[in-house]
């Protein structure tokens, strides 16, 4: 390994804007169970499935429609 490297001609990562950011979120067991079951069926990690679903909501501009049960 070199002691010094020359980065004068280096370029920025073109994919840097699409990198994911780690967050902590509380989800119900029902939600986790659902995505973990889908994960087993598709062999896609459940965190990735949750991200795919949320990204689909963003791209399709889905709005939340809910009401509190009385």
Buried (B, 14 or more C-beta within 10 A) or exposed (E): EEEEEEEEEEEEEEEEEEEEEEEEEEEEEEEEEBBBEBBEEEEEEBEEBBEBEEEEEEEEEEEEEEEEEE
